[in-house]
Amino acid sequence: MSETTITQDNVLQWRLDVRGLLERRLVEAVETVLEEELQIVLGAASYERTTVRRGYRNGGETRPITTAAGTRELWVPRARVSLPEGTTVEFHSQLLPRYARRTREVDEAILGVYLAGANSRRIRKALQPLLGEQHLSKSAVSRIVGRLKELFASWEQRDLAGESYPILFLDGFHLKVRLARKVVTVPVLAALGVAEDGTKVLVGLRLAVSEASNLWDELLTDLKRRGLREPLLLAVDGHAGLAKALTAWPNARVQRCTQHKLRNLLEHCPRHAHAELRRDYHRIIHARDGMAARRAYAEFLRKWSKLCPPVARSLEEAGELLLTFYDFPKSMWKALRSTNALENLNREFRRRTKTQGAFANDQAALTLLWGLVAFGQIKLNKIAGYHHIHNVVETWTQAA
């Protein structure tokens, strides 16, 4: 018993000694880097006599800095730097900004915890053992989160003239937000662009009271106002409000989401015929080419006009907009025939925000959603068949 206790105590003490040694070495390394930075600025080492000296050291000061290893006291050198006109200015480190109290890694860690669904109290509780209470106050967390809001506000108004997305997915999903003193479920309208290299980029986010056409039109008009070029293809669901708003880009081709349409068809079909309907529908959207798909489409209408007319009318409502993806290379069909690229993003949004209950306001909701993508909490993979996009853009542009 005694031998076991001593062994465990020794291991624990050894761990503490190693951790303390590493922390001291970290502080020494940072102080060395700061000294080397000052040496470069002054053009001379400490006490070095040289004709190229550009100023003189002036002691230093201790400053608390919170790093991934905890909060430590650093010795920051001070100096006066000579200017060409004969005056001097105080030296300010570029590596350690004047008022910095935390490293970028710590701020990113705090943002990561916030984006994972934690509030200020939970963030402080989670990081207190490492960073300490004194250097992680409620106001410090709020300032970091406040920076996120500022970044989002800039993103909302950014110039889009330099951005080009040949493919644009448009869809909406719902969140609980407090509006007019009551928690309500409202749609978030999202636009996801696909660049020529296949990279997916969140282009626009807007919280609306409904998915009415004028609200979608406001989002698309705002994207156009800020310089976004007309895409070659718009992949959308069948929402009537969105369909009307697409006139903002009259020359863009439209692909109706085949998954949304299948759900619509099943709603118009008796349950006992669901399996048969799926088989017939899949012959359309999984055909070997566009011609075969159109034959399957015509056969579907002939058959279901007799079996269940509401199903046939629902398919006719979408028309050949369900088949636009066949105009693209086959490797892209799976990615383009539905809005799954945006559906998957929406699914991640819902999963990450389900612990939030209801958001305090619309700005808090949109800031969090944008932050999840902007800071890599949600990864956006390249679209399938992306290596064909450049050729498609060139071919269609020449044809136009």
C-alpha positions as CSV (number, residue, x, y, z in Angstrom):
1,M,0.0,0.0,0.0
2,S,2.8,2.4,1.0
3,E,4.9,1.5,-2.0
4,T,1.9,2.1,-4.4
5,T,1.1,5.4,-2.9
6,I,4.7,6.6,-3.1
7,T,4.9,5.5,-6.8
8,Q,1.7,7.4,-7.7
9,D,2.9,10.5,-5.8
10,N,6.2,10.4,-7.6
11,V,4.5,10.1,-11.0
12,L,2.2,13.0,-10.2
13,Q,5.1,15.2,-9.0
14,W,7.1,14.3,-12.1
15,R,4.2,15.4,-14.3
16,L,3.9,18.7,-12.4
17,D,7.7,19.3,-12.7
18,V,7.6,18.6,-16.4
19,R,4.7,20.9,-16.9
20,G,6.3,23.6,-15.0
21,L,9.5,23.2,-16.9
22,L,7.7,23.4,-20.3
23,E,5.8,26.5,-19.2
24,R,9.0,28.2,-18.1
25,R,10.6,27.3,-21.4
26,L,7.6,28.7,-23.3
27,V,7.9,32.0,-21.5
28,E,11.7,32.1,-22.2
29,A,11.1,31.4,-25.9
30,V,8.5,34.2,-26.2
31,E,10.8,36.6,-24.4
32,T,13.7,35.6,-26.7
33,V,11.6,36.3,-29.8
34,L,10.6,39.7,-28.5
35,E,14.2,40.6,-27.8
36,E,15.2,39.5,-31.3
37,E,12.4,41.6,-32.8
38,L,13.7,44.6,-30.9
39,Q,17.3,43.9,-32.0
40,I,16.2,43.9,-35.7
41,V,14.3,47.2,-35.2
42,L,17.2,48.9,-33.4
43,G,19.9,47.3,-35.7
44,A,22.0,46.4,-32.7
45,A,22.1,43.9,-29.8
46,S,22.0,45.0,-26.2
47,Y,25.2,47.0,-25.3
48,E,26.5,46.6,-28.9
49,R,28.4,49.6,-30.3
50,T,27.6,50.2,-33.9
51,T,27.1,53.1,-36.3
52,V,23.8,51.7,-37.7
53,R,22.0,51.8,-34.4
54,R,18.5,53.2,-34.8
55,G,17.5,53.8,-31.1
56,Y,18.2,52.8,-27.5
57,R,16.6,50.3,-25.1
58,N,14.7,51.8,-22.1
59,G,14.3,48.9,-19.7
60,G,11.1,46.9,-19.9
61,E,7.9,45.9,-18.1
62,T,6.2,42.7,-17.1
63,R,2.9,42.0,-18.7
64,P,0.4,39.1,-18.1
65,I,-0.4,37.2,-21.2
66,T,-2.8,34.2,-21.5
67,T,-1.6,31.5,-23.8
68,A,-2.6,27.9,-24.5
69,A,-0.4,26.9,-21.5
70,G,-2.2,29.3,-19.1
71,T,-1.6,32.9,-17.9
72,R,2.1,33.8,-17.5
73,E,4.1,37.0,-16.8
74,L,6.3,38.1,-19.7
75,W,9.2,40.6,-19.6
76,V,8.5,42.9,-22.6
77,P,11.5,45.2,-23.5
78,R,11.0,48.9,-24.1
79,A,12.9,51.2,-26.3
80,R,12.9,54.5,-28.2
81,V,13.3,54.2,-32.0
82,S,15.0,56.9,-34.0
83,L,13.1,58.4,-37.0
84,P,14.8,59.9,-40.1
85,E,13.7,63.4,-39.2
86,G,15.6,63.2,-35.9
87,T,12.7,62.5,-33.5
88,T,12.1,59.2,-31.6
89,V,9.0,57.1,-31.0
90,E,8.3,54.4,-28.4
91,F,8.9,50.8,-29.7
92,H,5.7,48.7,-30.0
93,S,6.1,45.0,-30.8
94,Q,4.3,43.7,-33.9
95,L,4.5,40.2,-32.5
96,L,2.8,41.1,-29.2
97,P,0.4,44.1,-29.8
98,R,0.4,46.8,-27.2
99,Y,-2.9,45.9,-25.5
100,A,-2.9,42.1,-26.2
101,R,-3.7,40.0,-23.2
102,R,-4.4,36.8,-24.9
103,T,-2.8,34.9,-27.8
104,R,-4.8,34.4,-31.0
105,E,-5.0,30.7,-30.2
106,V,-6.8,31.4,-26.9
107,D,-9.3,33.8,-28.6
108,E,-10.0,31.1,-31.3
109,A,-10.5,28.5,-28.5
110,I,-13.0,30.7,-26.8
111,L,-14.8,31.3,-30.1
112,G,-14.8,27.6,-30.8
113,V,-16.5,26.9,-27.5
114,Y,-19.0,29.6,-28.1
115,L,-19.8,28.3,-31.6
116,A,-20.3,24.8,-30.1
117,G,-23.2,26.2,-28.2
118,A,-21.8,27.4,-24.9
119,N,-22.8,30.7,-23.3
120,S,-20.4,33.0,-21.5
121,R,-20.8,31.3,-18.1
122,R,-20.1,27.9,-19.6
123,I,-17.1,29.2,-21.5
124,R,-15.5,30.6,-18.3
125,K,-16.2,27.4,-16.4
126,A,-14.8,25.2,-19.1
127,L,-11.6,27.2,-19.6
128,Q,-11.0,28.5,-16.0
129,P,-8.7,25.6,-15.0
130,L,-6.4,26.5,-17.8
131,L,-6.7,30.2,-18.2
132,G,-7.8,31.3,-14.7
133,E,-10.7,33.5,-13.6
134,Q,-8.8,36.8,-13.5
135,H,-7.9,36.8,-17.2
136,L,-11.1,35.3,-18.5
137,S,-13.8,37.6,-17.2
138,K,-17.3,37.8,-18.5
139,S,-16.5,41.1,-20.3
140,A,-13.5,39.5,-21.9
141,V,-15.6,36.7,-23.4
142,S,-18.2,39.3,-24.5
143,R,-15.6,41.3,-26.3
144,I,-14.3,38.3,-28.2
145,V,-17.9,37.3,-29.2
146,G,-18.5,41.0,-30.0
147,R,-15.6,40.8,-32.5
148,L,-17.4,37.9,-34.2
149,K,-20.5,40.1,-34.6
150,E,-18.4,42.9,-36.2
151,L,-16.9,40.4,-38.6
152,F,-20.3,39.1,-39.5
153,A,-21.6,42.7,-40.1
154,S,-18.7,43.3,-42.5
155,W,-19.3,40.0,-44.3
156,E,-23.0,41.0,-44.8
157,Q,-21.9,44.2,-46.6
158,R,-18.8,42.9,-48.4
159,D,-18.2,43.7,-52.1
160,L,-19.1,40.7,-54.2
161,A,-17.8,42.0,-57.5
162,G,-14.6,40.0,-57.3
163,E,-16.5,36.7,-56.5
164,S,-17.9,34.4,-59.1
165,Y,-20.1,31.3,-58.5
166,P,-21.2,29.4,-61.6
167,I,-23.6,27.3,-59.4
168,L,-25.8,28.7,-56.6
169,F,-27.9,26.6,-54.3
170,L,-30.8,28.4,-52.6
171,D,-32.9,27.0,-49.8
172,G,-34.3,27.8,-46.4
173,F,-34.5,26.1,-43.0
174,H,-36.1,27.1,-39.7
175,L,-34.8,28.2,-36.3
176,K,-36.4,29.4,-33.0
177,V,-35.8,33.1,-32.4
178,R,-37.2,35.6,-30.0
179,L,-39.0,38.3,-32.0
180,A,-41.4,40.9,-30.7
181,R,-41.1,39.5,-27.1
182,K,-42.1,36.0,-28.2
183,V,-40.2,32.9,-29.4
184,V,-41.3,32.0,-32.9
185,T,-40.0,29.6,-35.5
186,V,-38.8,31.5,-38.6
187,P,-37.0,30.5,-41.8
188,V,-33.4,31.4,-42.5
189,L,-32.8,31.9,-46.2
190,A,-29.4,30.7,-47.3
191,A,-27.4,31.0,-50.5
192,L,-24.5,28.6,-51.1
193,G,-22.2,29.3,-54.0
194,V,-19.8,26.9,-55.9
195,A,-16.7,28.4,-57.3
196,E,-15.0,27.2,-60.5
197,D,-12.5,25.1,-58.5
198,G,-15.5,23.3,-56.8
199,T,-15.1,25.1,-53.4
200,K,-18.4,25.7,-51.7
201,V,-18.8,29.2,-50.2
202,L,-21.6,30.6,-48.0
203,V,-22.7,33.6,-50.0
204,G,-25.8,34.9,-48.2
205,L,-27.8,34.5,-45.0
206,R,-31.0,36.2,-44.1
207,L,-33.6,35.6,-41.4
208,A,-37.2,36.2,-42.6
209,V,-40.7,36.0,-41.2
210,S,-41.6,33.7,-44.1
211,E,-40.3,32.3,-47.4
212,A,-42.5,34.8,-49.4
213,S,-41.2,35.8,-52.8
214,N,-40.5,39.4,-51.8
215,L,-38.2,38.2,-49.0
216,W,-36.2,35.9,-51.3
217,D,-36.2,38.8,-53.9
218,E,-34.7,41.1,-51.3
219,L,-31.9,38.6,-50.6
220,L,-31.1,38.0,-54.3
221,T,-31.4,41.7,-55.1
222,D,-29.0,42.6,-52.3
223,L,-26.5,40.0,-53.7
224,K,-26.8,41.6,-57.2
225,R,-26.4,45.1,-55.7
226,R,-23.1,44.2,-54.1
227,G,-21.8,42.9,-57.5
228,L,-22.5,39.2,-57.5
229,R,-22.5,38.0,-61.1
230,E,-25.4,35.9,-62.5
231,P,-24.7,32.2,-62.0
232,L,-25.0,29.6,-64.8
233,L,-27.2,27.4,-62.7
234,L,-29.6,28.0,-59.8
235,A,-30.4,24.8,-57.8
236,V,-33.6,25.4,-55.8
237,D,-36.5,23.7,-54.0
238,G,-40.0,24.1,-55.2
239,H,-41.1,26.8,-52.9
240,A,-43.4,29.2,-54.8
241,G,-42.0,32.3,-53.2
242,L,-38.5,31.4,-54.3
243,A,-39.6,30.5,-57.8
244,K,-41.0,34.0,-58.3
245,A,-37.8,35.6,-57.0
246,L,-35.6,33.8,-59.6
247,T,-36.5,36.5,-62.1
248,A,-33.7,38.5,-60.6
249,W,-31.4,36.3,-62.8
250,P,-33.5,35.6,-65.9
251,N,-30.6,34.0,-67.9
252,A,-29.6,31.5,-65.3
253,R,-30.7,27.9,-65.8
254,V,-32.8,26.4,-63.0
255,Q,-32.6,22.9,-61.5
256,R,-35.5,21.9,-59.3
257,C,-34.5,19.7,-56.4
258,T,-35.5,16.1,-57.2
259,Q,-35.6,15.2,-53.5
260,H,-38.1,17.9,-52.7
261,K,-40.2,16.9,-55.7
262,L,-40.2,13.2,-54.6
263,R,-41.5,14.2,-51.2
264,N,-44.2,16.3,-52.9
265,L,-45.3,13.3,-55.1
266,L,-45.5,11.0,-52.1
267,E,-47.8,13.5,-50.3
268,H,-50.2,13.2,-53.2
269,C,-50.0,9.4,-53.4
270,P,-51.8,6.7,-51.3
271,R,-49.3,5.0,-49.0
272,H,-49.8,1.5,-50.5
273,A,-48.4,2.9,-53.9
274,H,-45.4,4.6,-52.5
275,A,-42.9,1.9,-53.5
276,E,-44.2,1.8,-57.1
277,L,-44.1,5.6,-57.4
278,R,-40.5,5.7,-56.2
279,R,-39.5,3.1,-58.8
280,D,-41.1,5.0,-61.6
281,Y,-39.7,8.3,-60.4
282,H,-36.1,6.9,-60.1
283,R,-36.3,5.9,-63.7
284,I,-36.5,9.6,-64.5
285,I,-33.7,11.0,-62.2
286,H,-31.4,8.0,-62.5
287,A,-31.6,7.5,-66.3
288,R,-28.5,6.9,-68.4
289,D,-28.9,10.2,-70.2
290,G,-31.3,13.1,-70.8
291,M,-33.1,11.5,-73.6
292,A,-33.9,8.4,-71.6
293,A,-34.9,10.6,-68.7
294,R,-37.5,12.4,-70.9
295,R,-38.9,9.1,-72.1
296,A,-39.3,8.0,-68.5
297,Y,-40.9,11.3,-67.6
298,A,-43.5,11.0,-70.4
299,E,-44.2,7.4,-69.4
300,F,-44.6,8.5,-65.7
301,L,-47.2,11.1,-66.7
302,R,-49.2,8.6,-68.9
303,K,-49.3,6.0,-66.2
304,W,-50.0,8.2,-63.1
305,S,-52.5,10.4,-64.9
306,K,-54.7,7.3,-64.7
307,L,-53.6,5.8,-61.4
308,C,-53.5,9.0,-59.4
309,P,-54.0,12.3,-61.2
310,P,-52.8,14.6,-58.3
311,V,-49.4,12.8,-58.6
312,A,-49.2,13.5,-62.3
313,R,-50.2,17.2,-61.8
314,S,-47.5,17.6,-59.2
315,L,-44.8,16.3,-61.5
316,E,-46.0,18.5,-64.3
317,E,-45.7,21.5,-62.0
318,A,-42.0,21.1,-62.0
319,G,-41.7,20.1,-65.6
320,E,-38.4,19.7,-67.3
321,L,-36.7,21.9,-64.6
322,L,-36.2,18.6,-62.9
323,L,-33.9,17.4,-65.7
324,T,-31.6,20.4,-66.2
325,F,-28.7,18.5,-64.5
326,Y,-28.5,16.2,-67.5
327,D,-27.0,19.1,-69.5
328,F,-23.9,18.9,-67.3
329,P,-21.1,16.3,-67.3
330,K,-22.3,13.0,-65.7
331,S,-19.8,13.2,-62.8
332,M,-21.8,16.3,-61.6
333,W,-25.3,14.8,-61.9
334,K,-25.5,13.6,-58.3
335,A,-24.4,16.9,-56.9
336,L,-26.7,19.1,-59.1
337,R,-30.0,17.2,-59.1
338,S,-30.9,18.2,-55.6
339,T,-30.1,20.9,-53.0
340,N,-28.4,18.4,-50.8
341,A,-25.3,20.5,-50.7
342,L,-27.3,23.1,-48.8
343,E,-29.5,20.6,-47.1
344,N,-26.3,19.1,-45.5
345,L,-25.2,22.5,-44.3
346,N,-28.7,23.2,-42.9
347,R,-28.6,19.8,-41.1
348,E,-25.3,20.8,-39.5
349,F,-26.8,24.2,-38.5
350,R,-29.7,22.5,-36.8
351,R,-27.4,20.0,-35.0
352,R,-25.1,22.7,-33.7
353,T,-27.9,25.0,-32.6
354,K,-30.3,22.6,-31.0
355,T,-28.6,23.2,-27.6
356,Q,-29.4,26.9,-27.9
357,G,-33.1,26.6,-27.4
358,A,-34.2,30.0,-28.8
359,F,-31.9,32.8,-29.9
360,A,-32.2,36.2,-28.2
361,N,-32.6,38.0,-31.6
362,D,-32.1,37.5,-35.3
363,Q,-28.6,39.0,-35.3
364,A,-27.4,36.5,-32.7
365,A,-28.8,33.6,-34.7
366,L,-27.2,34.7,-38.0
367,T,-23.9,35.6,-36.4
368,L,-23.6,32.1,-34.9
369,L,-24.6,30.3,-38.1
370,W,-22.0,32.4,-40.1
371,G,-19.3,31.8,-37.5
372,L,-19.8,28.0,-37.7
373,V,-18.7,28.2,-41.4
374,A,-16.3,31.1,-41.2
375,F,-14.2,29.5,-38.4
376,G,-14.2,26.0,-39.8
377,Q,-16.6,24.4,-37.3
378,I,-18.6,23.2,-40.3
379,K,-16.4,22.0,-43.2
380,L,-17.6,22.5,-46.7
381,N,-16.3,19.8,-49.1
382,K,-15.8,20.4,-52.8
383,I,-18.7,19.5,-55.1
384,A,-18.6,16.2,-56.9
385,G,-17.3,16.5,-60.5
386,Y,-15.8,19.9,-59.8
387,H,-13.0,19.4,-62.2
388,H,-15.5,19.9,-65.1
389,I,-16.9,23.2,-63.9
390,H,-14.3,25.4,-65.7
391,N,-14.9,23.7,-69.0
392,V,-18.7,24.1,-68.6
393,V,-18.3,27.8,-67.8
394,E,-16.2,28.3,-70.9
395,T,-18.5,26.3,-73.2
396,W,-21.7,28.0,-72.0
397,T,-20.1,31.5,-72.0
398,Q,-19.0,31.1,-75.7
399,A,-22.5,29.8,-76.6
400,A,-24.1,32.8,-75.0
